[in-house]
Amino acid sequence: MDANSGGFPCLGNGNWDAPTAARILDLLPGLVAYFGLDLRYRYANDRYAEWRSIPGREMVGKYVREIVGERNYPLIVSKLRQAAAGEPVVYEYDIFDGEQQRRVQGSYVPDVDADRKVIGIIALVTDISVRDDLQRRIARGEAMFNEAFENAPIGNAIVDVQGHLIRSNRAFAAMLGRTLEEMTELSITDITHPDDIDADLVLFRSVLNKERDGYWLEKRYVRKDGSCLYGKLVVAAVRNDAGDAVRFLTHVEDITQQREAERRLAETNARLSLVTKAIPGGSWHLDVATSRFETSEALAQFVCGPTSATMDLARYSSRIHPEDLVTADLGPLLRGDMDRSSVEYRLETIARTRWMRCDRRLLRDAQGHPEQIVGVTIDFTEEHERRALAEGQASTDPLTGLLNRRGLDQRLRDLPQECPCGVLAIDLDGFKQVNDQLGHQAGDALLTETAYRLRAITRTMDLVARVGGDEFVVVLVGLETSALQVLAERATVRRQEHFATIAGCGHHVGASVGASWSPQPPSSAGGILARAGAALYQAKAAGRGTLRVII
């Protein structure tokens, strides 16, 4: 039968003629074909011919396998035979068009004559790939929404226009100490603190009245046990085509800890403000990017007086003692070499020069780069003076005012490594007799006068110490070997001079001196006495008032 000639079966005994029916079928968007019971083509519309890239007249008389191909044939042959047996068939399958795969719906309807005898098969194949893709997209979107809704770490709920909870996720239920089933039995007024209901309902109704599409609000929620939590509520309306709200999507974040932290911060700031007013000093900050430095008003007023405003870096730095500018340097913090430091420096204030302790801390940005430096500067002058006095007492002989052994050790550690030193170890001759016969008062006076005479023959840079009862040590800083003998002899002679303390008593007090020299400073008093002590031992063995030198 030739489809283009108009020859066509009755197609269900309709009254249309074949050419009219063929024209109508060619206009359909689906694939239409007519098969004989031998599964050979009797007709194919233009759409079918277009899909198969074969003119309709060339399909007529061809067996179905020749046209649909080996990949598609197994998918449809059994369905065609089922229709040839008189049973209509509708099913979905994937059709292969070369390398392209499409999802289609096949409908095979038996064509029967007046005696209800099957004389052919009418086939309609519709491309449903777009529909399926849309359904898959919808299903995927619903799955993604459900996944996000259920597994979100914050509370989610769907609320109807009467304010009843239709759906809740586990996080929201857990926040309120309820089960999912209990949540769907509640309304927004049931879970809102009574004092916050009106504020929420006003905004809720404004959405219903199309005055806004959503809102956010911080409010208190009531848990099942009656306790409260603070939540940040975000509400978005879902509207129909007419613009009416039909549902509300709500997100609730538990901010109870945040509100508590804010409360504690406010209390801390209040206490800090009181403390700042109570202590001498203040704070400052430096923006690393702009180099903008600013003191607090409290610090500016501490430095310049009660009417002073904040101070910039140049003005504040001008008040730091010149010798302490290196100590106060912010370079390591600006470079990010350290995150915090504490320094002490002298600051010229409206009262007088004060010792300040400054604690500095570096704040970094999200990438770890220096962003800001904050500092707190507090006057600790009295503490510094007490500490200096205590350190002086700990390193000084209380009778003579000379260094003691501990103080000598400390001063030796501060000397440069390449500094030559001459060392004198001095022991008083006849001191024990004076102390025993004239008493400790006379002995103390003798020690005090000895200290005075040692200072008289030494320089400011030299170290003079009393390291025992009547034992003294002199470290001649920077002394070359050529001058050691001269100074050692001078010290010996001065020790032989008559002491006013024991005049007329018949006692003579002199000194034995041992001297040594080193190209580097000794590490401790013990190291000094090693060689100078050996020289002193030789001097005492040779008789009173003698000198021995070991280089």
RAJO-V992047 format. One record per helix or strand. SS is the DSSP state (~ for helix, > for strand). FROM is the first residue (numbers start at 1). LEN is the number of residues. If there is no record, write none. Layout:
BEGIN
ss=SS from=FROM len=LEN
ss=SS from=FROM len=LEN
END
This chain:
BEGIN
ss=~ from=3 len=3
ss=~ from=18 len=10
ss=> from=31 len=5
ss=> from=40 len=5
ss=~ from=46 len=7
ss=~ from=56 len=4
ss=> from=63 len=1
ss=~ from=64 len=21
ss=> from=89 len=9
ss=> from=100 len=13
ss=> from=118 len=10
ss=~ from=129 len=23
ss=> from=155 len=5
ss=> from=164 len=5
ss=~ from=170 len=6
ss=~ from=180 len=4
ss=> from=187 len=1
ss=~ from=188 len=4
ss=> from=192 len=1
ss=~ from=194 len=15
ss=> from=214 len=9
ss=> from=228 len=12
ss=> from=245 len=10
ss=~ from=256 len=23
ss=> from=281 len=7
ss=> from=292 len=4
ss=~ from=297 len=8
ss=~ from=313 len=5
ss=> from=320 len=1
ss=~ from=322 len=3
ss=~ from=331 len=4
ss=> from=340 len=9
ss=> from=353 len=12
ss=> from=370 len=10
ss=~ from=381 len=15
ss=> from=396 len=1
ss=> from=403 len=1
ss=~ from=405 len=9
ss=> from=421 len=9
ss=~ from=431 len=8
ss=~ from=440 len=17
ss=> from=463 len=4
ss=> from=471 len=7
ss=~ from=481 len=16
ss=~ from=500 len=3
ss=> from=510 len=9
ss=~ from=525 len=18
ss=> from=547 len=4
END
